[in-house]
Amino acid sequence: MHALILECPAVDRERLVAELAERGTAGIIEEELPGGRCRLRAFFEQAFDMPGGYWELQESVDWVAVSRSQWESAPVGERLWLAPPWDPGPAPAGRLRLDYETGRACGTGLHPATQLALEGLERTVRPGDLVLDVGAGSGILSLAAMLLGASRVVACDTDAEAVRAAAERFRQRGLRAGLLLGSVDAMASGTADVVVANIEWDVLVALKAELRRVLKPGGRVVLSGIPRERLEAVRAAYGDGEALEKEGWAALLW
């Protein structure tokens, strides 16, 4: 077994993890470094050329088990239970199990911004709602909306890999959801009861008119992916709403 060692800024971690997963890694160990950086150790049967990394030959160790030991189950909000797919245990009483994918496109559900979006969905989704997931990534928020009672979910993303990954997750779970390769401007006006968007704060501001346009009267919006210091800029664009905060990140329920 060979280990590829990469160091990168923390903001690049998810992109690199997704790339390594696509290359067929047997597992990844992540290590936090000072200065907002991280080290990734990814395991492969054979070495290959990877700019910015170096290889080490490893002893015969079950690195898949070692890697999996880093991914834990955890509660989110009041009703959800995040779990890696290999965890056989049921969700605690009163919680809904939401499997997350390790190393797939656009997030696992463990990032604070994604957890804030999940908490926001808990507070806003009502049985029978149509939910629009803007910048859906791997589809974890769409799956959560279905668990929380949405009758239909439409997910859109401008990243073709993200759309493919989300479609695969839905298919594996026997779920049918609308998937669009593109942005919210493809949606008809007055479509959604709930819009959730966990994307960069400046894109949230730029999409203000489109997100308002697709809402039904009385619709609700969950905005996440907002660094705490940018919350007031997003609030100024959308108007007052309930703010949720976690580990330097914020979400706005509007």
Protein Blocks (a to p, Z undefined) as FASTA:
>chain_A
ZZddddddfklmmmmmmmmmmnopabdcddddehhiacdddddfbdcddehiacdddddd
dfklmmmmmpccddehjlbccddfklmbdcdehiacddddehiahijhlamklmmmmmmm
mmmmcghiacddehklnolmmmmmmmnopabdcdddfbfklmmmmmmmmmmnopacddde
ddfklpcehkbfbdcddddfklmmmmmmmmmmmpcehiacddehiafklmmmmmmmnopc
ddddeehiacddZZ
